[in-house]
Amino acid sequence: MPQPLVIAIPKGRILEEAAPLLARAGIEPEAAFADEGSRLLRFSTNRPGIDLIRVRAFDVATFVAHGAAQLGIVGSDVLAEFDYPELYAPVDLGIGHCRLSVAEPADMAATDDPRGWSHVRVATKYPYLTQRHFEARGVQAECVKLNGAMELAPTLGLAPRIVDLVSSGRTLKENGLVEVERIMDVTSRLIVNRAAFKTRPELVPLVDAFRRAVAA
């Protein structure tokens, strides 16, 4: 009997938005999957040949690229940051809408013009994307890699600016920061391991089921 297909789903907001899509694609996880307090990491579904794993957003791409999971749901920001050739992203799921932006303290932004930048120091968990964005503008970027609590970097003197995901902008506002430049718009994609897509024929109808779920 073939090994079950594994779908990697990110924790947090995307998981909530993905749940109705999974249901429309005919996949219903066991009850513990929706329980944020559950310590389980792998979950069965109503489909005997399909399991789900719940991991950090950045790890979804890694699990799928290395073939530990065959499918995943991940933001286009993560895809662009890692740029794995092993990944194929056939469906824009239309969920997880946000943007990747440059932000800085409001008092600094009052007199700052991004068009005049020649060198920037930024805190971000997207060093590759950030470097590429500023290089294209002819700006030298020094990136300080952080995995979270980005908004603290300017107030504690780690870096005067940050590059981070923004949805409502509330977190920035509460920390005295404002958006000054948008790098990219972000939505979540269905990703597939390219090798698995060729060797596991059952992936094709599954991808089609997600396409129909989005269209519905």
GROMACS elastic network, one bead per residue, 0.5 to 0.9 nm:
[ bonds ]
;  ai    aj funct       b0    kb
    1     4     6  0.88697   500
    2     5     6  0.86812   500
    2    49     6  0.82211   500
    3     6     6  0.88608   500
    3    49     6  0.74320   500
    3    50     6  0.89946   500
    4    48     6  0.74261   500
    4    50     6  0.51739   500
    4    51     6  0.63972   500
    5    49     6  0.60223   500
    5    51     6  0.61580   500
    5    52     6  0.84020   500
    5    69     6  0.71358   500
    5    70     6  0.62167   500
    5    71     6  0.78486   500
    5   200     6  0.88617   500
    5   202     6  0.87754   500
    5   203     6  0.82443   500
    6    42     6  0.89369   500
    6    49     6  0.86318   500
    6    50     6  0.59294   500
    6    52     6  0.55475   500
    6    53     6  0.69687   500
    6    64     6  0.89731   500
    6    68     6  0.76706   500
    6    70     6  0.56125   500
    6    71     6  0.64979   500
    6    72     6  0.82492   500
    7    50     6  0.74550   500
    7    51     6  0.63511   500
    7    53     6  0.62387   500
    7    54     6  0.87178   500
    7    64     6  0.83654   500
    7    69     6  0.57922   500
    7    70     6  0.62078   500
    7    72     6  0.50506   500
    7    73     6  0.78428   500
    8    51     6  0.88116   500
    8    52     6  0.59304   500
    8    54     6  0.60534   500
    8    55     6  0.68362   500
    8    59     6  0.87370   500
    8    60     6  0.56323   500
    8    61     6  0.84849   500
    8    63     6  0.73672   500
    8    64     6  0.74155   500
    8    69     6  0.62172   500
    8    70     6  0.79962   500
    8    71     6  0.62583   500
    8    73     6  0.64679   500
    8    74     6  0.86456   500
    9    14     6  0.80662   500
    9    15     6  0.65064   500
    9    18     6  0.82455   500
    9    52     6  0.70125   500
    9    53     6  0.60988   500
    9    54     6  0.50487   500
    9    55     6  0.63166   500
    9    56     6  0.81517   500
    9    57     6  0.76350   500
    9    60     6  0.67107   500
    9    71     6  0.88629   500
    9    72     6  0.58179   500
    9    73     6  0.54554   500
    9    74     6  0.74904   500
   10    13     6  0.83494   500
   10    14     6  0.63827   500
   10    15     6  0.59364   500
   10    53     6  0.84486   500
   10    54     6  0.57257   500
   10    55     6  0.51801   500
   10    56     6  0.52659   500
   10    58     6  0.81549   500
   10    59     6  0.81182   500
   10    60     6  0.65152   500
   10    72     6  0.83108   500
   10    73     6  0.68713   500
   10    74     6  0.69263   500
   11    14     6  0.67630   500
   11    15     6  0.55713   500
   11    16     6  0.85783   500
   11    36     6  0.83357   500
   11    54     6  0.59472   500
   11    55     6  0.58603   500
   11    56     6  0.57456   500
   11    57     6  0.66987   500
   12    15     6  0.55117   500
   12    16     6  0.69298   500
   12    36     6  0.83199   500
   12    56     6  0.86055   500
   12    57     6  0.87655   500
   13    16     6  0.53704   500
   13    17     6  0.65240   500
   13    18     6  0.86819   500
   13    96     6  0.75033   500
   14    17     6  0.50369   500
   14    18     6  0.58613   500
   14    19     6  0.85814   500
   14    57     6  0.88190   500
   14    73     6  0.84146   500
   14    74     6  0.83636   500
   14    75     6  0.87813   500
   14    95     6  0.73403   500
   14    96     6  0.57652   500
   14   188     6  0.79236   500
   15    18     6  0.50528   500
   15    19     6  0.62362   500
   15    34     6  0.83060   500
   15    54     6  0.85102   500
   15    73     6  0.89407   500
   16    19     6  0.55123   500
   16    20     6  0.80011   500
   16    34     6  0.81584   500
   17    20     6  0.66959   500
   17    21     6  0.75950   500
   17    95     6  0.64087   500
   17    96     6  0.71590   500
   18    21     6  0.52102   500
   18    22     6  0.61882   500
   18    23     6  0.87351   500
   18    73     6  0.81537   500
   18    93     6  0.85484   500
   18    95     6  0.73961   500
   18    96     6  0.87666   500
   19    22     6  0.51793   500
   19    23     6  0.63312   500
   19    24     6  0.87754   500
   19    28     6  0.83779   500
   19    29     6  0.89486   500
   19    34     6  0.86455   500
   20    23     6  0.50491   500
   20    24     6  0.62086   500
   20    25     6  0.86013   500
   20   213     6  0.87387   500
   21    24     6  0.50680   500
   21    25     6  0.61431   500
   21    26     6  0.86804   500
   21    27     6  0.86374   500
   21    93     6  0.82890   500
   21   210     6  0.71742   500
   21   213     6  0.58015   500
   21   214     6  0.69725   500
   22    25     6  0.50047   500
   22    26     6  0.63795   500
   22    27     6  0.51239   500
   22    28     6  0.67449   500
   22    29     6  0.86098   500
   22   210     6  0.76146   500
   22   213     6  0.78904   500
   23    26     6  0.50416   500
   23    27     6  0.50660   500
   23    28     6  0.55935   500
   23    29     6  0.86928   500
   23   213     6  0.84207   500
   24    27     6  0.73379   500
   24   209     6  0.79315   500
   24   210     6  0.77555   500
   24   212     6  0.81336   500
   24   213     6  0.51580   500
   24   214     6  0.84683   500
   24   216     6  0.81595   500
   25    28     6  0.88546   500
   25   206     6  0.75989   500
   25   207     6  0.89041   500
   25   208     6  0.86796   500
   25   210     6  0.53798   500
   25   211     6  0.84503   500
   25   212     6  0.74394   500
   25   213     6  0.55228   500
   25   214     6  0.89183   500
   26    46     6  0.83752   500
   26    47     6  0.82524   500
   26   209     6  0.77219   500
   26   213     6  0.89869   500
   27    45     6  0.64613   500
   27    46     6  0.63710   500
   27    47     6  0.66429   500
   27    50     6  0.81726   500
   28    31     6  0.88382   500
   28    44     6  0.87429   500
   28    45     6  0.53569   500
   28    46     6  0.54270   500
   28    47     6  0.77261   500
   29    32     6  0.79980   500
   29    33     6  0.61965   500
   29    34     6  0.82439   500
   29    43     6  0.67085   500
   29    44     6  0.59905   500
   29    46     6  0.63992   500
   29    47     6  0.86544   500
   29    51     6  0.80289   500
   29    52     6  0.73633   500
   30    33     6  0.58826   500
   30    34     6  0.81930   500
   30    43     6  0.64266   500
   30    44     6  0.58259   500
   30    45     6  0.55200   500
   30    46     6  0.74758   500
   31    34     6  0.61302   500
   31    35     6  0.72680   500
   31    43     6  0.89585   500
   32    35     6  0.50975   500
   32    36     6  0.82274   500
   32    37     6  0.87343   500
   32    38     6  0.62836   500
   32    40     6  0.76554   500
   32    43     6  0.75922   500
   33    36     6  0.76132   500
   33    38     6  0.75631   500
   33    40     6  0.79749   500
   33    41     6  0.84277   500
   33    42     6  0.83577   500
   33    43     6  0.63782   500
   33    44     6  0.87075   500
   33    52     6  0.83565   500
   33    53     6  0.87074   500
   33    54     6  0.78918   500
   34    37     6  0.88444   500
   34    38     6  0.83864   500
   35    38     6  0.54164   500
   35    39     6  0.89811   500
   36    39     6  0.82228   500
   37    40     6  0.89621   500
   38    41     6  0.81967   500
   40    43     6  0.72449   500
   40    53     6  0.87894   500
   40    54     6  0.84377   500
   41    52     6  0.83278   500
   41    53     6  0.55391   500
   41    54     6  0.54982   500
   41    55     6  0.73120   500
   42    51     6  0.69640   500
   42    52     6  0.57679   500
   42    54     6  0.67122   500
   43    51     6  0.57059   500
   43    52     6  0.51279   500
   43    53     6  0.61668   500
   43    54     6  0.82373   500
   44    47     6  0.78438   500
   44    48     6  0.75204   500
   44    49     6  0.89373   500
   44    50     6  0.69969   500
   44    52     6  0.64351   500
   44    53     6  0.89578   500
   45    48     6  0.66999   500
   45    49     6  0.84183   500
   45    50     6  0.63283   500
   45    51     6  0.59313   500
   45    52     6  0.73324   500
   46    49     6  0.89092   500
   46    50     6  0.80806   500
   47    50     6  0.54683   500
   47    51     6  0.79483   500
   48    51     6  0.77951   500
   52    69     6  0.88649   500
   53    69     6  0.83335   500
   54    60     6  0.85507   500
   55    58     6  0.83141   500
   55    59     6  0.63094   500
   55    60     6  0.64016   500
   56    59     6  0.52376   500
   56    60     6  0.65545   500
   57    60     6  0.54225   500
   57    61     6  0.76526   500
   57    73     6  0.84734   500
   57    74     6  0.63813   500
   57    75     6  0.77258   500
   57    78     6  0.76375   500
   58    61     6  0.62026   500
   58    62     6  0.72681   500
   58    74     6  0.79697   500
   58    75     6  0.88843   500
   58    78     6  0.61449   500
   58    79     6  0.88997   500
   58    82     6  0.88524   500
   59    62     6  0.50301   500
   59    63     6  0.61344   500
   59    64     6  0.86218   500
   60    63     6  0.53090   500
   60    64     6  0.63178   500
   60    65     6  0.85311   500
   60    69     6  0.83716   500
   60    71     6  0.88751   500
   60    72     6  0.61874   500
   60    73     6  0.71545   500
   60    74     6  0.65075   500
   60    78     6  0.88816   500
   61    64     6  0.53099   500
   61    65     6  0.58708   500
   61    66     6  0.85216   500
   61    72     6  0.72630   500
   61    73     6  0.83756   500
   61    74     6  0.69176   500
   61    78     6  0.72424   500
   61    79     6  0.70056   500
   61    82     6  0.78422   500
   61    84     6  0.79527   500
   61    87     6  0.78622   500
   61   191     6  0.79731   500
   62    65     6  0.51019   500
   62    66     6  0.61010   500
   62    67     6  0.84768   500
   62    68     6  0.84697   500
   62    69     6  0.89325   500
   62    82     6  0.85930   500
   62    84     6  0.83892   500
   63    66     6  0.55183   500
   63    67     6  0.62492   500
   63    68     6  0.50925   500
   63    69     6  0.54355   500
   63    70     6  0.81468   500
   63    71     6  0.88739   500
   63    72     6  0.83764   500
   64    67     6  0.50178   500
   64    68     6  0.59249   500
   64    70     6  0.54636   500
   64    71     6  0.60471   500
   64    72     6  0.64963   500
   64    86     6  0.82352   500
   64    87     6  0.72503   500
   64   191     6  0.76416   500
   64   192     6  0.67496   500
   64   193     6  0.55944   500
   65    68     6  0.78200   500
   65    69     6  0.80142   500
   65    70     6  0.82587   500
   65    84     6  0.65678   500
   65    85     6  0.79477   500
   65    86     6  0.52039   500
   65    87     6  0.56574   500
   65   192     6  0.80993   500
   65   193     6  0.57751   500
   65   194     6  0.82420   500
   66    69     6  0.76898   500
   66    70     6  0.88722   500
   66    86     6  0.76872   500
   66   193     6  0.78029   500
   67    70     6  0.57795   500
   67    71     6  0.87883   500
   67    86     6  0.88172   500
   67   193     6  0.62400   500
   67   194     6  0.89716   500
   67   195     6  0.80767   500
   67   196     6  0.73575   500
   69    72     6  0.72398   500
   69   192     6  0.86163   500
   69   193     6  0.77828   500
   70   191     6  0.83442   500
   70   192     6  0.57822   500
   70   193     6  0.52951   500
   70   194     6  0.86321   500
   70   195     6  0.89712   500
   70   196     6  0.62725   500
   70   197     6  0.79629   500
   70   203     6  0.83489   500
   71   190     6  0.70895   500
   71   191     6  0.55214   500
   71   193     6  0.64175   500
   71   196     6  0.89770   500
   71   203     6  0.84752   500
   71   207     6  0.89918   500
   72   189     6  0.81495   500
   72   190     6  0.58023   500
   72   191     6  0.51420   500
   72   192     6  0.65865   500
   72   193     6  0.88126   500
   73    93     6  0.84804   500
   73   188     6  0.64310   500
   73   189     6  0.56234   500
   73   191     6  0.60801   500
   74    77     6  0.82609   500
   74    78     6  0.67670   500
   74    79     6  0.73700   500
   74    96     6  0.89886   500
   74   187     6  0.83271   500
   74   188     6  0.51489   500
   74   189     6  0.54619   500
   74   190     6  0.67117   500
   74   191     6  0.71524   500
   75    78     6  0.54920   500
   75    79     6  0.66803   500
   75    80     6  0.88683   500
   75    95     6  0.89176   500
   75    96     6  0.71743   500
   75    97     6  0.88023   500
   75   186     6  0.63710   500
   75   187     6  0.55011   500
   75   189     6  0.59683   500
   75   190     6  0.88743   500
   76    80     6  0.60991   500
   76    81     6  0.85473   500
   76    92     6  0.89287   500
   76   185     6  0.83574   500
   76   186     6  0.54767   500
   76   187     6  0.57857   500
   76   188     6  0.58799   500
   76   189     6  0.64682   500
   77    80     6  0.52182   500
   77    81     6  0.61584   500
   77    82     6  0.87882   500
   77    99     6  0.85196   500
   77   100     6  0.74239   500
   77   126     6  0.83689   500
   77   129     6  0.83058   500
   77   165     6  0.86405   500
   77   184     6  0.79204   500
   77   185     6  0.82740   500
   77   186     6  0.60192   500
   77   187     6  0.79982   500
   77   188     6  0.85899   500
   78    81     6  0.50344   500
   78    82     6  0.62163   500
   78    83     6  0.81165   500
   78   126     6  0.83014   500
   79    82     6  0.55186   500
   79    83     6  0.54787   500
   79    84     6  0.72882   500
   79    87     6  0.84804   500
   79    89     6  0.87960   500
   79   189     6  0.88585   500
   80    83     6  0.51540   500
   80    84     6  0.85356   500
   80   128     6  0.84913   500
   80   129     6  0.68129   500
   81    84     6  0.88410   500
   81   126     6  0.61629   500
   81   127     6  0.77414   500
   81   128     6  0.57297   500
   81   129     6  0.53895   500
   81   130     6  0.87898   500
   82   128     6  0.78527   500
   82   129     6  0.87698   500
   83    86     6  0.88226   500
   83    87     6  0.81794   500
   84    87     6  0.57678   500
   84    88     6  0.89480   500
   85    88     6  0.78746   500
   85   194     6  0.85394   500
   86   192     6  0.84381   500
   86   193     6  0.59359   500
   86   194     6  0.55473   500
   86   195     6  0.74242   500
   87   191     6  0.63676   500
   87   192     6  0.57876   500
   87   193     6  0.51105   500
   87   194     6  0.57423   500
   87   195     6  0.89121   500
   88   190     6  0.84950   500
   88   191     6  0.55695   500
   88   192     6  0.51665   500
   88   193     6  0.63151   500
   88   194     6  0.58562   500
   88   197     6  0.88469   500
   89    92     6  0.76591   500
   89   189     6  0.62298   500
   89   190     6  0.56988   500
   89   192     6  0.62645   500
   89   193     6  0.89416   500
   90   189     6  0.76003   500
   90   190     6  0.64366   500
   90   191     6  0.66130   500
   90   192     6  0.76854   500
   90   207     6  0.77793   500
   90   211     6  0.87507   500
   91    94     6  0.88284   500
   91   188     6  0.88585   500
   91   189     6  0.56788   500
   91   190     6  0.52229   500
   91   191     6  0.74924   500
   91   207     6  0.78218   500
   91   210     6  0.75629   500
   91   211     6  0.64266   500
   91   214     6  0.85379   500
   92    95     6  0.81838   500
   92   187     6  0.71186   500
   92   188     6  0.63165   500
   92   190     6  0.64771   500
   92   211     6  0.85190   500
   92   214     6  0.82450   500
   93    96     6  0.85266   500
   93   187     6  0.73136   500
   93   188     6  0.57121   500
   93   189     6  0.52970   500
   93   190     6  0.65588   500
   93   210     6  0.79656   500
   93   211     6  0.79736   500
   93   213     6  0.87074   500
   93   214     6  0.59877   500
   94    97     6  0.72116   500
   94   187     6  0.59630   500
   94   188     6  0.64048   500
   94   189     6  0.77013   500
   94   214     6  0.73188   500
   95   187     6  0.57562   500
   95   188     6  0.55385   500
   95   189     6  0.82524   500
   96   167     6  0.89057   500
   96   186     6  0.73232   500
   96   187     6  0.51426   500
   96   188     6  0.54688   500
   97   167     6  0.71372   500
   97   185     6  0.75886   500
   97   186     6  0.56881   500
   97   188     6  0.73822   500
   98   165     6  0.66132   500
   98   166     6  0.57027   500
   98   168     6  0.81001   500
   98   184     6  0.89107   500
   98   185     6  0.61731   500
   98   186     6  0.52050   500
   98   187     6  0.67251   500
   99   164     6  0.82369   500
   99   165     6  0.55102   500
   99   166     6  0.53242   500
   99   167     6  0.64658   500
   99   182     6  0.70490   500
   99   183     6  0.74407   500
   99   184     6  0.57126   500
   99   186     6  0.51496   500
   99   187     6  0.83793   500
  100   163     6  0.68223   500
  100   164     6  0.54928   500
  100   166     6  0.61613   500
  100   167     6  0.89110   500
  100   181     6  0.88825   500
  100   182     6  0.61711   500
  100   183     6  0.54171   500
  100   184     6  0.53036   500
  100   185     6  0.63723   500
  100   186     6  0.70485   500
  101   162     6  0.81519   500
  101   163     6  0.54728   500
  101   164     6  0.57181   500
  101   165     6  0.63154   500
  101   166     6  0.67300   500
  101   179     6  0.64075   500
  101   180     6  0.74329   500
  101   181     6  0.56148   500
  101   183     6  0.52547   500
  101   184     6  0.71841   500
  101   185     6  0.88557   500
  102   122     6  0.84734   500
  102   161     6  0.69193   500
  102   162     6  0.56984   500
  102   164     6  0.67609   500
  102   165     6  0.89433   500
  102   178     6  0.84658   500
  102   179     6  0.58122   500
  102   180     6  0.57775   500
  102   181     6  0.50651   500
  102   182     6  0.62926   500
  102   183     6  0.72448   500
  103   106     6  0.87690   500
  103   109     6  0.86016   500
  103   151     6  0.89600   500
  103   161     6  0.57447   500
  103   162     6  0.53777   500
  103   163     6  0.63333   500
  103   164     6  0.77952   500
  103   172     6  0.78743   500
  103   177     6  0.61541   500
  103   178     6  0.52415   500
  103   180     6  0.54634   500
  103   181     6  0.71028   500
  103   182     6  0.89716   500
  104   107     6  0.85246   500
  104   108     6  0.67866   500
  104   109     6  0.63892   500
  104   151     6  0.89861   500
  104   154     6  0.73012   500
  104   160     6  0.64693   500
  104   162     6  0.64789   500
  104   172     6  0.89031   500
  104   176     6  0.83222   500
  104   177     6  0.51816   500
  104   178     6  0.56671   500
  104   179     6  0.67234   500
  104   180     6  0.70936   500
  105   108     6  0.53386   500
  105   109     6  0.62338   500
  105   110     6  0.88419   500
  105   154     6  0.70772   500
  105   155     6  0.82400   500
  105   160     6  0.76141   500
  105   161     6  0.75365   500
  105   172     6  0.89628   500
  105   175     6  0.83023   500
  105   176     6  0.56821   500
  105   178     6  0.61937   500
  105   179     6  0.89367   500
  106   110     6  0.62892   500
  106   173     6  0.86815   500
  106   176     6  0.59047   500
  106   177     6  0.51631   500
  106   178     6  0.55010   500
  106   179     6  0.87697   500
  107   110     6  0.52926   500
  107   111     6  0.75336   500
  107   112     6  0.89850   500
  107   176     6  0.84407   500
  107   177     6  0.85633   500
  108   111     6  0.60131   500
  108   112     6  0.61202   500
  108   160     6  0.89015   500
  109   113     6  0.75705   500
  109   177     6  0.85675   500
  109   178     6  0.72760   500
  109   179     6  0.86189   500
  109   180     6  0.72083   500
  110   113     6  0.86686   500
  112   115     6  0.89157   500
  112   116     6  0.82291   500
  112   117     6  0.89221   500
  112   180     6  0.89223   500
  113   116     6  0.56779   500
  113   117     6  0.73454   500
  113   180     6  0.85689   500
  114   117     6  0.54027   500
  114   180     6  0.72646   500
  114   181     6  0.75192   500
  115   118     6  0.86576   500
  117   120     6  0.69734   500
  117   139     6  0.65181   500
  117   140     6  0.86915   500
  118   138     6  0.72306   500
  118   140     6  0.61056   500
  118   141     6  0.85299   500
  119   139     6  0.55333   500
  119   141     6  0.58081   500
  119   142     6  0.76995   500
  120   134     6  0.86903   500
  120   139     6  0.72953   500
  120   140     6  0.63396   500
  120   142     6  0.61331   500
  120   143     6  0.83586   500
  120   159     6  0.88963   500
  120   160     6  0.83679   500
  120   161     6  0.77633   500
  121   140     6  0.86441   500
  121   141     6  0.59096   500
  121   143     6  0.59147   500
  121   144     6  0.74563   500
  121   158     6  0.89266   500
  121   159     6  0.56813   500
  121   160     6  0.66070   500
  121   161     6  0.65384   500
  121   162     6  0.82530   500
  122   127     6  0.89511   500
  122   130     6  0.85942   500
  122   141     6  0.73181   500
  122   142     6  0.63196   500
  122   143     6  0.50959   500
  122   144     6  0.60530   500
  122   145     6  0.85999   500
  122   153     6  0.85323   500
  122   154     6  0.88850   500
  122   158     6  0.84852   500
  122   159     6  0.53171   500
  122   160     6  0.65241   500
  122   163     6  0.66202   500
  123   126     6  0.87500   500
  123   127     6  0.84581   500
  123   142     6  0.86021   500
  123   143     6  0.58003   500
  123   145     6  0.59425   500
  123   146     6  0.63426   500
  123   150     6  0.65355   500
  123   151     6  0.87985   500
  123   153     6  0.65017   500
  123   154     6  0.84267   500
  123   158     6  0.74440   500
  123   159     6  0.57747   500
  123   160     6  0.80627   500
  123   161     6  0.64622   500
  123   163     6  0.64215   500
  123   164     6  0.85449   500
  124   127     6  0.62383   500
  124   130     6  0.79260   500
  124   143     6  0.67422   500
  124   144     6  0.62393   500
  124   145     6  0.53234   500
  124   146     6  0.54895   500
  124   147     6  0.74353   500
  124   148     6  0.82866   500
  124   150     6  0.66796   500
  124   161     6  0.89295   500
  124   162     6  0.57966   500
  124   163     6  0.50909   500
  124   164     6  0.62322   500
  125   128     6  0.88919   500
  125   143     6  0.89032   500
  125   144     6  0.81779   500
  125   145     6  0.53807   500
  125   146     6  0.51453   500
  125   147     6  0.53531   500
  125   148     6  0.74679   500
  125   150     6  0.83789   500
  125   163     6  0.77708   500
  125   164     6  0.74077   500
  126   129     6  0.55072   500
  126   130     6  0.59571   500
  126   131     6  0.85335   500
  126   143     6  0.86075   500
  126   145     6  0.75303   500
  126   146     6  0.86602   500
  126   163     6  0.73474   500
  126   164     6  0.77275   500
  127   130     6  0.50863   500
  127   131     6  0.59647   500
  127   132     6  0.84946   500
  127   142     6  0.87801   500
  127   143     6  0.58397   500
  127   144     6  0.76650   500
  127   145     6  0.66087   500
  127   163     6  0.88568   500
  128   131     6  0.52788   500
  128   132     6  0.61772   500
  128   133     6  0.86039   500
  128   143     6  0.89688   500
  129   132     6  0.51563   500
  129   133     6  0.60728   500
  129   134     6  0.86958   500
  129   183     6  0.86273   500
  130   133     6  0.51491   500
  130   134     6  0.62786   500
  130   135     6  0.84745   500
  130   141     6  0.75945   500
  130   143     6  0.76981   500
  130   163     6  0.72055   500
  130   183     6  0.81546   500
  131   134     6  0.53650   500
  131   135     6  0.59164   500
  131   136     6  0.85637   500
  131   139     6  0.88136   500
  131   140     6  0.78809   500
  131   141     6  0.58670   500
  131   142     6  0.78819   500
  131   143     6  0.75728   500
  132   135     6  0.51083   500
  132   136     6  0.62077   500
  132   137     6  0.87972   500
  133   136     6  0.54143   500
  133   137     6  0.67540   500
  133   139     6  0.86873   500
  133   183     6  0.69069   500
  134   137     6  0.50003   500
  134   138     6  0.62190   500
  134   140     6  0.65477   500
  134   141     6  0.63006   500
  135   139     6  0.54977   500
  135   140     6  0.64877   500
  135   141     6  0.75674   500
  136   139     6  0.75706   500
  137   140     6  0.88159   500
  143   159     6  0.86461   500
  144   158     6  0.79925   500
  144   159     6  0.74298   500
  146   149     6  0.77264   500
  146   150     6  0.67454   500
  147   150     6  0.76361   500
  148   151     6  0.84094   500
  149   152     6  0.58617   500
  149   153     6  0.77348   500
  150   153     6  0.56921   500
  150   154     6  0.84194   500
  150   162     6  0.66029   500
  150   163     6  0.81224   500
  150   164     6  0.73261   500
  151   154     6  0.67764   500
  151   155     6  0.77673   500
  151   161     6  0.88742   500
  151   162     6  0.71993   500
  151   164     6  0.88328   500
  151   171     6  0.80571   500
  151   172     6  0.69194   500
  151   175     6  0.64261   500
  151   176     6  0.87122   500
  151   177     6  0.76710   500
  152   155     6  0.54979   500
  152   156     6  0.60632   500
  152   157     6  0.84827   500
  152   158     6  0.81719   500
  152   175     6  0.78228   500
  153   156     6  0.54165   500
  153   157     6  0.60439   500
  153   159     6  0.54318   500
  153   160     6  0.70075   500
  153   161     6  0.75693   500
  153   162     6  0.73462   500
  154   157     6  0.51718   500
  154   158     6  0.60319   500
  154   159     6  0.52233   500
  154   161     6  0.61194   500
  154   162     6  0.76123   500
  154   177     6  0.87944   500
  155   158     6  0.78002   500
  155   159     6  0.84863   500
  155   160     6  0.79091   500
  155   175     6  0.86649   500
  155   176     6  0.89862   500
  156   159     6  0.80451   500
  157   160     6  0.66415   500
  158   161     6  0.89822   500
  159   162     6  0.72181   500
  161   177     6  0.89867   500
  163   183     6  0.86673   500
  165   186     6  0.85682   500
  166   169     6  0.55850   500
  166   170     6  0.85308   500
  166   171     6  0.82701   500
  166   172     6  0.80111   500
  166   179     6  0.86029   500
  167   170     6  0.80871   500
  168   171     6  0.78855   500
  168   172     6  0.89157   500
  169   172     6  0.53762   500
  169   173     6  0.62878   500
  169   174     6  0.87818   500
  169   178     6  0.80417   500
  169   179     6  0.81324   500
  170   173     6  0.50668   500
  170   174     6  0.61219   500
  170   175     6  0.86371   500
  171   174     6  0.51982   500
  171   175     6  0.63549   500
  171   176     6  0.88025   500
  171   177     6  0.84423   500
  172   175     6  0.52220   500
  172   176     6  0.62845   500
  172   178     6  0.61664   500
  172   179     6  0.79405   500
  173   176     6  0.50934   500
  173   177     6  0.54341   500
  173   178     6  0.65061   500
  174   177     6  0.75704   500
  179   182     6  0.75152   500
  182   185     6  0.78585   500
  190   207     6  0.80567   500
  190   210     6  0.80296   500
  192   195     6  0.87356   500
  192   196     6  0.75795   500
  192   197     6  0.67731   500
  192   203     6  0.85128   500
  192   207     6  0.86042   500
  193   196     6  0.53327   500
  193   197     6  0.61677   500
  193   198     6  0.89723   500
  194   197     6  0.50769   500
  194   198     6  0.66708   500
  194   199     6  0.89778   500
  195   198     6  0.53706   500
  195   199     6  0.64138   500
  195   200     6  0.84917   500
  196   199     6  0.50081   500
  196   200     6  0.53924   500
  196   201     6  0.84235   500
  196   203     6  0.79294   500
  197   200     6  0.56353   500
  197   201     6  0.68560   500
  197   202     6  0.85428   500
  197   203     6  0.61219   500
  197   204     6  0.72250   500
  198   201     6  0.68913   500
  198   203     6  0.87787   500
  199   203     6  0.89585   500
  200   203     6  0.58637   500
  200   204     6  0.81438   500
  201   204     6  0.58941   500
  201   205     6  0.80587   500
  202   205     6  0.60776   500
  202   206     6  0.67218   500
  203   206     6  0.50484   500
  203   207     6  0.61707   500
  203   208     6  0.86384   500
  204   207     6  0.52884   500
  204   208     6  0.63228   500
  204   209     6  0.86963   500
  205   209     6  0.60756   500
  205   210     6  0.87648   500
  206   210     6  0.65012   500
  206   211     6  0.87581   500
  207   210     6  0.51862   500
  207   211     6  0.63544   500
  207   212     6  0.88122   500
  208   212     6  0.62633   500
  208   213     6  0.85420   500
  209   212     6  0.51519   500
  209   213     6  0.61087   500
  209   214     6  0.87353   500
  210   214     6  0.62159   500
  210   215     6  0.85878   500
  211   214     6  0.52921   500
  211   215     6  0.62953   500
  211   216     6  0.87006   500
  212   216     6  0.60469   500
  213   216     6  0.51652   500
